[in-house]
Amino acid sequence: MPKRRGKEIQKDKRAKNWEEGLPPINKNAAGIDVGNAEHHVAVPPGRDAEPVQKFGSFTADLHRLARWLKACGVETVAMQATGVYWVALYQILEEYELQVNVVNAHHTKTLPGRKTDVLECQWLQKLHTFGLLNNSFQPAEEIRVLRTYMRQREKLVAAASTCIQHMQKALTEMNIQLANVISDISGMTGIAILRAIVNGERNPHTLAGLKNERIHASRQEIAQSLEGNWRPELLFVLEQSLALYDTYHQKIAECDQKIETHLKTMESNENTEQQPTQVRIRRSHHKQTSWVDLHMHLHRIAGVDLTQIDGINVQTAQTVISEVGVDMTRWRSEKQFASWLGLCPDNRISGGKVLKRGTRRVVNRAATAFRMAAWSLFRSQSALGANFRRLRRKLGAPKAVTAMAHKLAKLVYRMLKFGQAYVDKGAEHYEAKYRQQTIKWLAKTAAALNLQLTPSPQLLE
């Protein structure tokens, strides 16, 4: 029998002692370095003659990758969220009943030095074996479908807004000052005038006759704003921008139909004790859009009426449900949920000194929706509105919006997890409660200074 070399003996020792140092949590773990054209996969040593292999990105290659992992006895997989290349692999691995963990790339940074795809997948496999990686949030399949529709709709709305900007620019270059007398050129009056201009109408008084009764400006003012130089190249830009605007709104209507159809197929979690509140019907120049059906579907899916919370309307509830779902057991507490949204302080402390204050930089559509809902409480005559106005006076608008969004997120968490309705006690109740807390704090401070508070005679009366 040939004598074994020293390098081979050291290799065997490394294979036997690879688990030393930390207790392994996931012994049947694999790591995948995801790429555009190929994926590198690492399994525990001893499971295959080649524990690190390379697979292509075609569907047949992904199925072959999953079968190889099953043959190696792998139960859980860790991979980074690299672009959108991981999505197809994630779905196929789920079909093979593998537990897939999509981890944050910032949590897997290796030490300085040479970085290769082979070393990266081995590093992921080792970190996942010792349980040092946190799985990113992935909603249920039906929520992911709804999220895809909602994000597509958001892109279409943004594109339609860009068309409005192009139309406004063309009008300004022709010195058509319509935006100075009409607050929104995409409203009923504005769109009617734009369509007439595109169709060849140039008489200012005829165009001003399209004024809606809700417009405060007079017809004479609108006619004066429509006197400009009708340049043919800018009229061409206006015509194409208006056509694109109509096309995008047509696609938005088709997207709304898909969303409504999918909402009807989602499982109901309705609480019969709660009845959805009445919602207003919003009208636009394109069609009469009713949010009542959408409101009923959201109430049926969530089991609670999120629009009972002041500041949260149907659109905000739809965005939150499409991004986070209705299963709040993914987060241990409401504090963890708010931290995941990036609405909690993330102070950087070193040596007992605070180096930086503020929240984490998190790109989350649900957090953005909560911030917009918080800002809408500025004129709300509710307990939340009074709380927001007090925080705004004390902290300033940016910090008050974040603090109020944090509170709204916790309220939504409680409603979805415990199925309880939200009851607003009004601004007067909040002000009275805040006054009692202030008096209690002042009395405690006075007692610490050996003083005593005396109520004003006017208050006693």
C-alpha positions as CSV (number, residue, x, y, z in Angstrom):
1,M,0.0,0.0,0.0
2,P,1.5,3.4,-1.0
3,K,2.5,5.7,1.8
4,R,0.2,8.7,2.1
5,R,1.7,12.2,1.7
6,G,1.6,14.8,4.4
7,K,-0.7,17.1,2.4
8,E,-3.3,14.3,2.0
9,I,-3.2,13.6,5.8
10,Q,-3.7,17.4,6.5
11,K,-6.6,17.4,4.1
12,D,-8.3,14.5,5.8
13,K,-7.8,16.2,9.2
14,R,-9.4,19.4,7.9
15,A,-12.3,17.4,6.6
16,K,-12.8,15.7,10.0
17,N,-12.4,18.8,12.1
18,W,-14.3,21.2,9.9
19,E,-17.1,21.4,12.6
20,E,-14.7,22.3,15.5
21,G,-15.0,25.6,17.2
22,L,-18.8,26.2,17.1
23,P,-21.6,23.7,17.5
24,P,-23.2,23.1,14.2
25,I,-26.8,24.1,13.9
26,N,-27.6,23.0,10.4
27,K,-25.5,19.9,9.5
28,N,-27.3,19.3,6.2
29,A,-26.7,22.8,4.9
30,A,-25.5,24.0,1.5
31,G,-24.3,27.3,0.2
32,I,-24.9,28.7,-3.3
33,D,-23.1,31.6,-5.0
34,V,-25.8,32.9,-7.4
35,G,-24.7,34.4,-10.7
36,N,-26.2,35.4,-14.0
37,A,-24.8,32.6,-16.2
38,E,-23.8,30.0,-13.6
39,H,-24.2,29.1,-9.9
40,H,-21.5,27.6,-7.6
41,V,-22.8,25.2,-5.0
42,A,-21.0,23.9,-1.9
43,V,-22.2,20.9,0.2
44,P,-20.7,19.6,3.5
45,P,-17.4,17.6,3.0
46,G,-17.9,13.9,2.6
47,R,-21.3,14.1,0.9
48,D,-19.8,13.9,-2.6
49,A,-16.4,13.3,-4.2
50,E,-16.6,16.9,-5.4
51,P,-18.3,19.0,-2.6
52,V,-18.2,22.1,-4.8
53,Q,-19.7,22.0,-8.2
54,K,-20.8,24.5,-10.9
55,F,-24.2,24.5,-12.6
56,G,-25.6,26.6,-15.4
57,S,-28.6,29.0,-15.2
58,F,-30.9,27.1,-17.6
59,T,-34.0,25.5,-16.2
60,A,-32.7,22.0,-16.8
61,D,-29.5,22.9,-15.0
62,L,-31.4,24.2,-12.0
63,H,-33.4,21.0,-11.7
64,R,-30.1,19.0,-11.9
65,L,-28.7,21.2,-9.1
66,A,-31.8,20.5,-6.9
67,R,-31.5,16.8,-7.5
68,W,-27.8,16.8,-6.6
69,L,-28.6,18.6,-3.4
70,K,-31.2,16.0,-2.5
71,A,-28.8,13.2,-3.3
72,C,-26.2,14.8,-1.0
73,G,-28.8,14.8,1.9
74,V,-29.1,18.6,2.0
75,E,-32.1,20.0,3.8
76,T,-31.5,23.7,3.9
77,V,-29.8,26.1,1.5
78,A,-28.4,29.6,1.9
79,M,-27.9,32.0,-1.0
80,Q,-27.5,35.8,-1.4
81,A,-30.2,38.0,-3.0
82,T,-28.2,38.8,-6.1
83,G,-30.3,41.0,-8.4
84,V,-33.3,38.9,-9.6
85,Y,-31.1,35.9,-10.6
86,W,-32.0,34.0,-7.4
87,V,-35.8,34.1,-8.0
88,A,-36.0,31.2,-10.5
89,L,-33.6,29.1,-8.4
90,Y,-35.6,29.9,-5.3
91,Q,-38.8,28.6,-6.8
92,I,-37.3,25.4,-8.1
93,L,-35.6,24.6,-4.8
94,E,-38.9,25.1,-3.1
95,E,-40.5,22.6,-5.4
96,Y,-38.0,20.0,-4.2
97,E,-39.0,20.8,-0.6
98,L,-35.7,22.4,0.4
99,Q,-35.6,25.1,3.0
100,V,-34.2,28.1,1.1
101,N,-32.7,31.0,3.0
102,V,-32.2,34.2,1.1
103,V,-29.6,36.2,3.1
104,N,-28.4,39.8,3.1
105,A,-25.1,40.2,1.3
106,H,-23.9,42.6,4.0
107,H,-24.1,39.8,6.6
108,T,-21.8,37.5,4.5
109,K,-18.9,39.7,3.9
110,T,-15.6,37.7,4.0
111,L,-12.3,38.8,5.3
112,P,-10.1,41.0,3.1
113,G,-8.3,39.0,0.5
114,R,-8.9,37.0,-2.6
115,K,-12.5,36.4,-3.4
116,T,-13.7,33.7,-5.8
117,D,-17.1,32.1,-6.5
118,V,-15.8,28.8,-5.0
119,L,-14.7,30.5,-1.8
120,E,-17.9,32.5,-1.6
121,C,-20.2,29.4,-1.8
122,Q,-18.1,27.6,0.8
123,W,-18.2,30.6,3.1
124,L,-22.0,30.7,2.8
125,Q,-22.2,27.0,3.5
126,K,-20.1,27.3,6.6
127,L,-21.9,30.3,8.0
128,H,-25.2,28.6,7.5
129,T,-24.0,25.4,9.1
130,F,-23.3,27.3,12.3
131,G,-26.5,29.3,12.2
132,L,-24.9,32.7,11.7
133,L,-27.2,33.9,8.9
134,N,-30.6,35.4,9.2
135,N,-33.2,34.5,6.6
136,S,-34.8,37.4,4.8
137,F,-38.5,37.8,4.8
138,Q,-40.4,36.1,2.1
139,P,-44.2,36.3,2.1
140,A,-46.5,33.5,1.0
141,E,-47.0,32.7,-2.6
142,E,-50.4,34.4,-3.0
143,I,-48.9,37.5,-1.4
144,R,-46.0,37.5,-3.8
145,V,-48.4,37.4,-6.7
146,L,-50.3,40.3,-5.3
147,R,-47.0,42.2,-4.7
148,T,-46.0,41.7,-8.3
149,Y,-49.2,43.2,-9.6
150,M,-49.0,46.1,-7.1
151,R,-45.4,46.9,-8.0
152,Q,-46.2,46.8,-11.7
153,R,-49.1,49.2,-11.1
154,E,-46.8,51.5,-9.2
155,K,-44.4,51.6,-12.2
156,L,-47.3,52.4,-14.5
157,V,-48.4,55.3,-12.3
158,A,-44.9,56.7,-12.2
159,A,-44.7,56.5,-16.0
160,A,-48.0,58.3,-16.3
161,S,-46.8,61.0,-14.0
162,T,-43.7,61.4,-16.2
163,C,-46.0,62.0,-19.2
164,I,-47.8,64.8,-17.3
165,Q,-44.4,66.4,-16.7
166,H,-43.6,66.2,-20.5
167,M,-47.0,67.8,-21.3
168,Q,-46.4,70.5,-18.8
169,K,-43.0,71.2,-20.3
170,A,-44.4,71.5,-23.8
171,L,-47.1,73.9,-22.7
172,T,-44.6,76.1,-20.9
173,E,-42.3,76.3,-23.9
174,M,-45.3,77.4,-25.9
175,N,-46.1,79.9,-23.2
176,I,-49.4,78.3,-22.4
177,Q,-49.8,79.1,-18.7
178,L,-52.7,76.7,-18.1
179,A,-51.0,75.3,-14.9
180,N,-51.1,78.8,-13.3
181,V,-54.9,78.9,-13.3
182,I,-55.6,75.2,-13.0
183,S,-54.0,73.3,-10.1
184,D,-53.9,70.0,-11.9
185,I,-53.7,69.7,-15.7
186,S,-54.5,66.0,-15.4
187,G,-57.9,66.7,-14.0
188,M,-61.2,66.8,-15.9
189,T,-60.8,70.4,-17.2
190,G,-57.1,70.1,-18.0
191,I,-57.4,66.8,-19.9
192,A,-60.4,68.1,-21.8
193,I,-58.5,71.2,-22.9
194,L,-55.4,69.2,-23.9
195,R,-57.5,66.8,-26.0
196,A,-59.1,69.8,-27.8
197,I,-55.7,71.3,-28.5
198,V,-54.4,68.0,-29.9
199,N,-57.5,67.8,-32.1
200,G,-56.7,71.2,-33.6
201,E,-58.7,73.7,-31.5
202,R,-56.8,77.0,-31.0
203,N,-59.5,79.5,-30.0
204,P,-58.8,80.4,-26.3
205,H,-62.4,81.2,-25.5
206,T,-63.6,78.0,-27.0
207,L,-61.0,76.1,-25.0
208,A,-62.0,78.0,-21.9
209,G,-65.6,76.9,-22.4
210,L,-64.5,73.4,-21.4
211,K,-64.1,74.6,-17.8
212,N,-65.6,72.5,-15.1
213,E,-67.9,74.1,-12.5
214,R,-65.5,73.2,-9.7
215,I,-62.6,75.3,-11.2
216,H,-62.3,78.5,-9.2
217,A,-60.6,80.4,-12.1
218,S,-62.9,82.3,-14.4
219,R,-63.2,81.6,-18.1
220,Q,-61.6,84.9,-18.9
221,E,-58.5,83.9,-16.9
222,I,-58.3,80.5,-18.5
223,A,-58.6,82.1,-22.0
224,Q,-55.8,84.5,-21.2
225,S,-53.6,81.6,-20.1
226,L,-54.2,79.8,-23.4
227,E,-52.7,82.5,-25.6
228,G,-49.3,81.4,-26.8
229,N,-47.2,80.4,-29.8
230,W,-48.5,77.1,-31.2
231,R,-45.2,75.6,-32.4
232,P,-45.8,72.4,-34.4
233,E,-42.9,70.5,-32.9
234,L,-44.1,71.1,-29.4
235,L,-47.7,70.2,-30.4
236,F,-46.3,66.9,-31.7
237,V,-44.6,66.3,-28.3
238,L,-47.9,67.2,-26.5
239,E,-49.8,64.8,-28.7
240,Q,-47.5,61.9,-28.2
241,S,-47.3,62.5,-24.4
242,L,-51.1,62.6,-24.2
243,A,-51.3,59.4,-26.1
244,L,-48.8,57.7,-23.9
245,Y,-50.7,59.0,-20.8
246,D,-53.9,57.4,-22.1
247,T,-52.0,54.2,-22.8
248,Y,-50.6,54.0,-19.3
249,H,-54.0,54.6,-17.7
250,Q,-55.4,51.8,-19.9
251,K,-52.7,49.5,-18.6
252,I,-53.4,50.6,-15.0
253,A,-57.1,49.7,-15.5
254,E,-56.0,46.2,-16.8
255,C,-53.7,45.9,-13.8
256,D,-56.5,46.8,-11.4
257,Q,-58.6,44.1,-13.0
258,K,-55.9,41.5,-12.4
259,I,-55.5,42.7,-8.8
260,E,-59.2,42.4,-8.1
261,T,-59.4,38.9,-9.7
262,H,-56.5,37.7,-7.6
263,L,-58.0,39.2,-4.4
264,K,-61.1,37.2,-5.0
265,T,-59.1,33.9,-5.1
266,M,-57.3,34.6,-1.8
267,E,-58.3,32.8,1.4
268,S,-60.8,34.6,3.6
269,N,-59.9,35.4,7.2
270,E,-62.9,37.6,7.9
271,N,-64.1,38.3,11.4
272,T,-67.9,38.4,11.4
273,E,-68.0,40.6,14.5
274,Q,-66.4,43.4,12.6
275,Q,-68.2,45.3,9.9
276,P,-66.2,47.3,7.3
277,T,-66.7,51.1,7.5
278,Q,-68.1,53.1,4.7
279,V,-65.6,54.4,2.2
280,R,-65.9,57.2,-0.3
281,I,-66.2,56.7,-4.1
282,R,-63.4,58.5,-6.0
283,R,-64.2,59.8,-9.4
284,S,-61.7,60.7,-12.1
285,H,-61.8,61.9,-15.8
286,H,-61.0,58.4,-17.0
287,K,-63.7,56.4,-15.2
288,Q,-65.7,56.2,-12.0
289,T,-63.4,54.3,-9.7
290,S,-65.0,52.6,-6.7
291,W,-62.8,51.6,-3.8
292,V,-65.7,49.8,-2.1
293,D,-65.0,46.4,-3.7
294,L,-61.3,46.7,-2.9
295,H,-62.1,47.7,0.7
296,M,-64.4,44.7,1.1
297,H,-61.7,42.3,-0.3
298,L,-59.0,43.6,2.0
299,H,-61.3,43.4,5.0
300,R,-62.1,39.8,4.0
301,I,-58.4,38.8,3.6
302,A,-57.0,40.5,6.7
303,G,-59.9,39.7,8.9
304,V,-59.9,43.3,10.2
305,D,-60.6,46.7,8.8
306,L,-57.3,48.5,8.7
307,T,-59.0,51.7,7.4
308,Q,-60.4,52.2,10.9
309,I,-57.0,53.5,11.8
310,D,-56.9,57.3,11.1
311,G,-54.5,58.0,8.2
312,I,-54.7,54.6,6.7
313,N,-56.9,54.5,3.6
314,V,-57.7,51.7,1.2
315,Q,-54.5,52.3,-0.9
316,T,-52.3,52.3,2.1
317,A,-53.9,49.1,3.4
318,Q,-53.5,47.5,0.0
319,T,-49.8,48.4,-0.2
320,V,-49.1,47.0,3.3
321,I,-50.9,43.7,2.7
322,S,-49.2,43.2,-0.6
323,E,-45.8,43.8,0.9
324,V,-45.9,42.1,4.3
325,G,-49.0,39.9,4.0
326,V,-51.4,39.1,6.9
327,D,-49.4,36.6,8.9
328,M,-47.7,38.5,11.7
329,T,-46.1,35.4,13.2
330,R,-43.1,36.0,11.1
331,W,-42.1,38.7,13.6
332,R,-41.8,37.9,17.3
333,S,-43.2,41.3,18.5
334,E,-44.4,44.6,17.2
335,K,-41.0,46.1,18.0
336,Q,-39.2,43.6,15.7
337,F,-41.8,44.4,13.0
338,A,-41.1,48.1,13.3
339,S,-37.4,47.5,13.3
340,W,-37.7,45.4,10.1
341,L,-39.5,48.3,8.5
342,G,-36.7,50.7,9.4
343,L,-38.8,52.8,11.7
344,C,-36.8,52.3,14.9
345,P,-33.7,54.2,16.1
346,D,-30.4,52.7,15.1
347,N,-27.8,54.5,17.1
348,R,-24.2,53.8,16.5
349,I,-22.4,53.6,19.9
350,S,-18.7,53.1,20.5
351,G,-16.8,53.6,23.7
352,G,-20.0,54.7,25.5
353,K,-20.5,57.6,23.0
354,V,-23.2,57.9,20.5
355,L,-21.5,58.4,17.1
356,K,-24.6,58.6,15.0
357,R,-28.3,58.8,15.5
358,G,-31.1,57.9,13.2
359,T,-32.9,55.0,11.6
360,R,-31.5,52.4,9.3
361,R,-31.6,53.0,5.5
362,V,-34.2,50.5,4.5
363,V,-36.0,50.5,1.1
364,N,-39.4,49.2,2.0
365,R,-42.6,50.2,0.3
366,A,-44.7,49.3,3.4
367,A,-42.6,51.7,5.4
368,T,-43.0,54.5,2.8
369,A,-46.8,53.9,2.9
370,F,-46.8,54.2,6.7
371,R,-44.8,57.5,6.5
372,M,-47.3,58.9,4.0
373,A,-50.2,57.8,6.2
374,A,-48.5,59.5,9.2
375,W,-48.2,62.8,7.3
376,S,-51.9,62.7,6.4
377,L,-52.7,63.0,10.1
378,F,-51.7,66.7,10.2
379,R,-55.3,67.9,10.1
380,S,-57.0,64.8,11.5
381,Q,-59.3,65.5,14.5
382,S,-58.4,62.2,16.1
383,A,-56.2,61.0,18.9
384,L,-53.5,60.1,16.4
385,G,-53.8,63.5,14.8
386,A,-53.4,65.2,18.1
387,N,-50.4,63.0,18.9
388,F,-48.8,63.8,15.6
389,R,-49.2,67.6,16.0
390,R,-47.7,67.4,19.4
391,L,-44.7,65.4,18.1
392,R,-44.3,67.8,15.2
393,R,-44.1,70.8,17.6
394,K,-41.6,69.0,19.8
395,L,-39.4,67.1,17.4
396,G,-39.9,68.7,14.0
397,A,-41.7,67.3,11.0
398,P,-39.2,64.6,9.8
399,K,-38.8,62.9,13.2
400,A,-42.5,63.3,13.9
401,V,-43.4,61.5,10.7
402,T,-41.0,58.6,11.5
403,A,-42.3,58.4,15.1
404,M,-45.9,58.4,13.9
405,A,-45.2,55.8,11.2
406,H,-43.7,53.6,13.9
407,K,-46.9,53.9,15.9
408,L,-49.1,53.1,12.9
409,A,-47.0,50.1,12.1
410,K,-47.5,48.8,15.7
411,L,-51.3,49.3,15.5
412,V,-51.5,47.4,12.2
413,Y,-49.4,44.6,13.7
414,R,-51.7,44.3,16.7
415,M,-54.8,44.3,14.5
416,L,-53.5,41.6,12.1
417,K,-52.1,39.4,14.8
418,F,-54.8,39.5,17.4
419,G,-57.8,40.4,15.2
420,Q,-59.0,43.3,17.3
421,A,-60.7,46.4,16.0
422,Y,-59.2,49.9,16.4
423,V,-61.3,52.4,18.3
424,D,-60.5,56.1,18.1
425,K,-61.2,58.0,21.3
426,G,-60.9,61.4,19.7
427,A,-58.5,64.4,20.0
428,E,-60.1,65.7,23.2
429,H,-59.5,62.4,25.0
430,Y,-55.9,62.4,24.0
431,E,-55.4,66.0,25.0
432,A,-57.0,65.3,28.4
433,K,-54.8,62.2,28.9
434,Y,-51.7,64.1,27.9
435,R,-52.6,66.9,30.3
436,Q,-52.9,64.4,33.2
437,Q,-49.6,62.9,32.4
438,T,-48.0,66.4,32.3
439,I,-49.5,67.2,35.7
440,K,-48.3,64.0,37.2
441,W,-44.7,64.6,35.9
442,L,-44.7,68.1,37.2
443,A,-45.9,66.9,40.6
444,K,-43.2,64.3,40.7
445,T,-40.5,66.8,39.8
446,A,-41.8,69.3,42.4
447,A,-41.7,66.6,45.1
448,A,-38.1,65.8,44.2
449,L,-37.3,69.5,44.8
450,N,-39.3,69.7,48.1
451,L,-41.9,71.8,46.4
452,Q,-45.7,71.4,46.1
453,L,-47.9,72.1,43.1
454,T,-51.0,74.3,43.8
455,P,-53.8,74.3,41.2
456,S,-54.9,77.7,39.9
457,P,-58.2,79.0,41.3
458,Q,-59.5,79.4,37.7
459,L,-59.0,75.6,37.2
460,L,-60.8,74.9,40.4
461,E,-63.8,76.9,39.2
